[in-house]
């Protein structure tokens, strides 16, 4: 099991076939409230939709609608650095009636623990603001083109957030007596976290905000400070061991060339083979594939991922409920030349299983994230490889080993 904070792990999202970095072959499905991942339809754009429901578009064009990601990021950063602004986050949301048949907007803190409806969101945010003296967030600063924003989904990583929690008069007096001081008692809660948001499709207003951090660590600190600061009571099943097992399995891809069938089978082994119809693979989120075609589509990743891939964990693994997430870096080679990008990834366990049913990868648009160095020439960087569509990946057949047999490869 993974026991250190910074162990090699996570998941690659380099260009590929019907999944990685390719929105062109992602089937569009409506928003589904019971899904671990919001199923966001593609924004309006100049595309052609076939009878299959697939939409074809180049990576850069998939941004489509002019979602005001920077405005939202600025507002969230301001609120996490000045508690009185917390309650104002609710003004970024659309009306409840517009979301999921009236179920309402949602705020998840930590995901997947969520409250629904603007009234409940406002109450939660106000409760946090009232509990704090101060808060201080240090976000990962990236060039604009490297920000994690694709279509209606956006987000940013903060290596550090600290919060100074208000203390009662009784606690303050007891602390002063214990330490023989006149200074005021303070209590700090902190850690890393990822902040993610989704706009209501074709709107400048949000439908959901998700906060990711390690629930056990945050709750333990908050309890010692006499405050909650989060949704839920933390009394659910402990899935940490199973989720770390998923990461452990994933690490094996670092030891197998991309061209080897075992590489793809390692990716496949992350998912519960008895629940293929429930699989969701979002690479890059919010554009997703579902069910067995997503599972079989993993063979398409071989076509554009070069010779080798390396995946490194660049943050601690954060666990909340049946969800584990982490910041990672992903690299691969083409003729020895590298592509290397940061990404945020999330696994969700299948119910009653120690394997995953859902995977989300969030990064910059693939035209930026997966651009290769031209290390053999002086003409600058290579363009990112063209991504295949649903028709470009060979259709694999079932195999006796319980996985899927690899497609035949052409001779070099």
LOVEXZA-308020 format. One line per field, with one value per residue (C-alpha): residue number from 1; residue in three letters; x, y, z. Coordinates in steps of 0.2 Angstrom, whole numbers. Layout:
<recs>
n: c(NUM  ...)
res: c(ala  ...)
c1: c(X  ...)
c2: c(Y  ...)
c3: c(Z  ...)
</recs>
This chain:
<recs>
n: c(1  2  3  4  5  6  7  8  9  10  11  12  13  14  15  16  17  18  19  20  21  22  23  24  25  26  27  28  29  30  31  32  33  34  35  36  37  38  39  40  41  42  43  44  45  46  47  48  49  50  51  52  53  54  55  56  57  58  59  60  61  62  63  64  65  66  67  68  69  70  71  72  73  74  75  76  77  78  79  80  81  82  83  84  85  86  87  88  89  90  91  92  93  94  95  96  97  98  99  100  101  102  103  104  105  106  107  108  109  110  111  112  113  114  115  116  117  118  119  120  121  122  123  124  125  126  127  128  129  130  131  132  133  134  135  136  137  138  139  140  141  142  143  144  145  146  147  148  149  150  151  152  153  154  155  156  157  158  159  160  161  162  163  164  165  166  167  168  169  170  171  172  173  174  175  176  177  178  179  180  181  182  183  184  185  186  187  188  189  190  191  192  193  194  195  196  197  198  199  200  201  202  203  204  205  206  207  208  209  210  211  212  213  214  215  216  217  218  219  220  221  222  223  224  225  226  227  228  229  230  231  232  233  234  235  236  237  238  239  240  241  242  243  244  245  246  247  248  249  250  251  252  253  254  255  256  257  258  259  260  261  262  263  264  265  266  267  268  269  270  271  272  273  274  275  276  277  278  279  280  281  282  283  284  285  286  287  288  289  290  291  292  293  294  295  296  297  298  299  300  301  302  303  304  305  306  307  308  309  310  311  312  313  314  315  316  317  318  319  320  321  322  323  324  325  326  327  328  329  330  331  332  333  334  335  336  337  338  339  340  341  342  343  344  345  346  347  348  349  350  351  352  353  354  355  356  357  358  359  360  361  362  363  364  365  366  367  368  369  370  371  372  373  374  375  376  377  378  379  380  381  382  383  384  385  386  387  388  389  390  391  392  393  394  395  396  397  398  399  400  401  402  403  404  405  406  407  408  409  410  411  412)
res: c(unk  unk  unk  unk  unk  unk  unk  unk  unk  unk  unk  unk  unk  unk  unk  unk  unk  unk  unk  unk  unk  unk  unk  unk  unk  unk  unk  unk  unk  unk  unk  unk  unk  unk  unk  unk  unk  unk  unk  unk  unk  unk  unk  unk  unk  unk  unk  unk  unk  unk  unk  unk  unk  unk  unk  unk  unk  unk  unk  unk  unk  unk  unk  unk  unk  unk  unk  unk  unk  unk  unk  unk  unk  unk  unk  unk  unk  unk  unk  unk  unk  unk  unk  unk  unk  unk  unk  unk  unk  unk  unk  unk  unk  unk  unk  unk  unk  unk  unk  unk  unk  unk  unk  unk  unk  unk  unk  unk  unk  unk  unk  unk  unk  unk  unk  unk  unk  unk  unk  unk  unk  unk  unk  unk  unk  unk  unk  unk  unk  unk  unk  unk  unk  unk  unk  unk  unk  unk  unk  unk  unk  unk  unk  unk  unk  unk  unk  unk  unk  unk  unk  unk  unk  unk  unk  unk  unk  unk  unk  unk  unk  unk  unk  unk  unk  unk  unk  unk  unk  unk  unk  unk  unk  unk  unk  unk  unk  unk  unk  unk  unk  unk  unk  unk  unk  unk  unk  unk  unk  unk  unk  unk  unk  unk  unk  unk  unk  unk  unk  unk  unk  unk  unk  unk  unk  unk  unk  unk  unk  unk  unk  unk  unk  unk  unk  unk  unk  unk  unk  unk  unk  unk  unk  unk  unk  unk  unk  unk  unk  unk  unk  unk  unk  unk  unk  unk  unk  unk  unk  unk  unk  unk  unk  unk  unk  unk  unk  unk  unk  unk  unk  unk  unk  unk  unk  unk  unk  unk  unk  unk  unk  unk  unk  unk  unk  unk  unk  unk  unk  unk  unk  unk  unk  unk  unk  unk  unk  unk  unk  unk  unk  unk  unk  unk  unk  unk  unk  unk  unk  unk  unk  unk  unk  unk  unk  unk  unk  unk  unk  unk  unk  unk  unk  unk  unk  unk  unk  unk  unk  unk  unk  unk  unk  unk  unk  unk  unk  unk  unk  unk  unk  unk  unk  unk  unk  unk  unk  unk  unk  unk  unk  unk  unk  unk  unk  unk  unk  unk  unk  unk  unk  unk  unk  unk  unk  unk  unk  unk  unk  unk  unk  unk  unk  unk  unk  unk  unk  unk  unk  unk  unk  unk  unk  unk  unk  unk  unk  unk  unk  unk  unk  unk  unk  unk  unk  unk  unk  unk  unk  unk  unk  unk  unk  unk  unk  unk  unk  unk  unk  unk  unk  unk  unk  unk  unk  unk  unk  unk  unk  unk  unk  unk  unk  unk  unk  unk  unk  unk  unk  unk  unk  unk)
c1: c(0  5  12  22  14  24  24  24  6  -9  -15  -10  -20  -9  -18  -28  -40  -57  -53  -37  -37  -50  -67  -72  -78  -86  -104  -115  -126  -138  -133  -137  -139  -134  -118  -101  -96  -108  -111  -110  -115  -103  -105  -111  -99  -97  -97  -105  -115  -118  -131  -121  -122  -104  -98  -82  -71  -53  -47  -45  -62  -70  -69  -84  -95  -86  -87  -80  -68  -56  -70  -75  -57  -54  -70  -65  -47  -53  -66  -53  -42  -55  -69  -82  -82  -87  -106  -105  -99  -118  -120  -110  -123  -138  -156  -160  -174  -162  -152  -156  -175  -175  -164  -154  -136  -123  -108  -97  -85  -77  -83  -93  -101  -113  -127  -141  -150  -144  -152  -142  -126  -128  -130  -115  -104  -110  -106  -88  -86  -93  -81  -65  -54  -44  -39  -25  -24  -8  -13  -3  1  1  2  -15  -14  -9  -25  -36  -51  -60  -77  -89  -77  -63  -52  -36  -25  -19  -4  -8  -24  -23  -38  -38  -53  -62  -61  -74  -71  -71  -58  -47  -47  -42  -28  -22  -21  -13  1  2  0  -12  -11  -27  -29  -28  -31  -26  -33  -24  -19  -19  -35  -42  -56  -67  -82  -95  -105  -123  -121  -122  -123  -111  -118  -112  -121  -108  -93  -82  -68  -56  -45  -42  -57  -49  -35  -46  -59  -46  -39  -56  -62  -47  -52  -70  -77  -84  -79  -86  -101  -105  -101  -87  -95  -96  -85  -67  -61  -44  -35  -45  -42  -24  -24  -31  -16  -4  -11  -10  9  12  10  27  36  27  30  15  16  14  -3  0  0  -18  -23  -16  -27  -42  -38  -42  -60  -72  -75  -92  -99  -93  -110  -106  -89  -86  -70  -68  -52  -52  -67  -80  -80  -83  -85  -97  -99  -91  -86  -75  -67  -64  -58  -43  -34  -35  -22  -8  -10  -4  6  23  35  34  24  28  16  21  11  14  3  -3  -18  -34  -47  -66  -79  -77  -67  -48  -39  -22  -12  0  11  11  25  28  40  39  56  63  56  45  28  25  10  1  -16  -29  -36  -50  -55  -72  -74  -88  -100  -95  -79  -61  -59  -65  -80  -76  -60  -59  -43  -43  -29  -26  -33  -24  -17  -7  -5  1  13  29  46  55  71  79  78  78  60  52  40  31  12  2  -2  -19  -31  -41  -59  -71  -67  -48  -46  -47  -62  -56  -64  -67  -53  -53  -43  -57  -50  -51  -39  -28  -31  -19  -4  3  21  33)
c2: c(0  18  24  40  57  59  42  39  37  43  43  49  59  60  60  46  36  38  44  53  71  67  75  71  54  57  52  67  62  73  79  65  70  52  52  55  66  79  73  90  92  100  119  126  126  123  104  89  77  59  47  39  55  59  76  80  95  99  101  119  122  112  127  134  145  159  153  167  155  169  179  163  159  177  177  160  165  181  172  159  174  185  175  189  186  168  170  180  164  159  174  165  151  150  148  131  128  128  113  95  97  109  99  114  120  111  114  100  102  89  80  69  77  90  102  106  122  140  142  127  133  150  143  132  146  158  145  144  163  165  151  160  174  173  162  162  152  149  143  135  149  144  153  157  144  131  133  119  125  115  119  122  114  123  123  126  118  126  118  127  133  138  144  153  147  157  151  153  165  149  141  157  159  141  142  159  151  135  144  159  172  186  182  176  158  153  137  133  121  118  107  106  106  107  119  114  122  118  131  128  123  139  150  162  155  140  124  116  119  105  106  91  88  74  72  63  75  91  84  79  97  105  95  100  118  115  118  108  118  105  95  78  69  58  42  33  18  20  17  23  6  1  18  17  0  7  19  5  -5  10  12  -4  6  15  -2  -7  1  9  -3  -18  -26  -27  -8  -7  -22  -13  2  -10  -19  -2  -5  -18  -30  -35  -17  -12  -3  9  14  33  39  58  62  77  81  87  77  59  41  29  10  -4  7  18  2  -5  12  11  1  17  25  15  23  41  38  35  23  25  35  40  46  55  60  79  80  69  58  65  53  58  44  33  46  48  62  69  81  72  74  64  62  51  51  51  47  51  69  73  80  84  91  93  86  83  66  57  39  34  16  5  1  -15  -16  -12  -7  9  13  31  41  60  69  88  97  111  108  94  105  114  100  87  97  88  95  95  89  83  100  119  122  124  112  98  100  88  72  72  62  47  46  32  24  25  13  -5  -14  -27  -44  -52  -63  -78  -70  -59  -43  -38  -45  -32  -27  -32  -20  -16  -20  -6)
c3: c(0  -3  14  9  4  -12  -20  -39  -44  -53  -71  -88  -100  -115  -132  -138  -146  -141  -123  -118  -124  -137  -136  -153  -150  -133  -132  -125  -111  -100  -83  -71  -52  -46  -56  -47  -61  -69  -87  -96  -114  -125  -127  -143  -157  -176  -176  -184  -174  -182  -179  -165  -155  -156  -159  -169  -165  -163  -145  -145  -152  -138  -126  -136  -125  -117  -99  -87  -78  -73  -64  -54  -50  -44  -33  -25  -22  -14  -3  3  8  16  26  25  6  8  9  -8  -17  -18  -30  -43  -45  -57  -50  -43  -55  -69  -62  -64  -64  -50  -38  -37  -37  -26  -15  -10  4  3  -13  -13  3  -4  0  -13  -16  -15  3  9  0  8  25  24  17  31  44  38  38  55  62  55  61  45  30  19  2  -8  -25  -39  -51  -69  -86  -92  -106  -93  -82  -79  -90  -103  -109  -94  -81  -72  -57  -48  -35  -19  -11  5  14  32  42  59  69  82  100  113  128  140  129  128  147  150  137  145  162  156  148  159  145  140  122  113  110  91  82  64  52  36  21  2  -8  -26  -30  -45  -53  -67  -76  -81  -99  -110  -95  -86  -69  -59  -56  -44  -34  -27  -14  -13  2  14  25  39  41  40  52  65  65  65  79  90  86  91  74  59  44  32  27  34  50  44  50  34  29  28  10  11  10  -6  -14  -11  -18  -34  -35  -31  -46  -57  -53  -64  -80  -76  -78  -95  -112  -119  -134  -123  -121  -102  -101  -107  -96  -81  -85  -87  -71  -61  -65  -58  -72  -66  -67  -84  -88  -74  -79  -82  -89  -91  -99  -100  -89  -92  -108  -104  -110  -102  -100  -109  -124  -112  -105  -123  -129  -117  -132  -142  -129  -137  -154  -148  -132  -139  -131  -113  -100  -82  -69  -53  -38  -35  -20  -6  -10  -3  2  6  7  -8  -18  -19  -28  -31  -41  -53  -68  -84  -96  -112  -126  -145  -152  -135  -135  -120  -116  -98  -90  -73  -70  -56  -56  -46  -43  -37  -30  -37  -24  -14  -23  -21  -39  -47  -57  -62  -66  -69  -77  -76  -85  -98  -115  -123  -137  -124  -111  -123  -134  -137  -137  -153  -145  -162  -171  -170  -177  -160  -152  -160  -161  -150  -159  -168  -158  -165  -165  -161  -178  -177  -162  -166  -159  -147  -144  -127  -121  -110  -96  -92  -99  -117  -130  -138  -156  -169  -172  -189  -193  -189)
</recs>
